[in-house]
Amino acid sequence: MEDQDLQDLKLKSMENIIDDELTYKIIGCAMKVHNTLGNVFQEVIYQRCLAIELNKAGIEFLREQEMPIYYENEHVGTRRADFIVEGNVLVELKAMVRLEDVHLAQALNYLTAYQIEKGLLINFGSTSLEVKRLFRKH
């Protein structure tokens, strides 16, 4: 393996570690909110509380960010992402008794539409916090 290839692999590995640390911190913030509030509130309450925790943790994010949707390079509308964290992690929140396949499919489609590589689907509505790690298909 050439030196440049090895250096590129090391950089990719370091990027993955940094991203894993970021998703770990996001999940930690979500756990604090869930442990404090339980599972009885509407999604918007959890969204506001998670924003508070992300701020306290020094994590940069955009909340309710309008994102353009394209179809064959034509703008066809917009959709609001619950959170875009540090420009590279999509976070979608739910407050339901149980996540269903449609919620997972929706979040995965957002990754593709927004061209974001990874995300988290977090459900505050169950007895225990539910977290699904998401990766964009290529």
Secondary structure by P-SEA (a helix, b strand, c coil): ccaaaaaaaaaaaaaaaaaaaaaaaaaaaaaaaaaaccccccaaaaaaaaaaaaaaaccccccbbbbbbbccccccbbbbbcccccccbbbbbbbcccccaaaaaaaaaaaaaaccccccccccccccbbbbbbbbcc
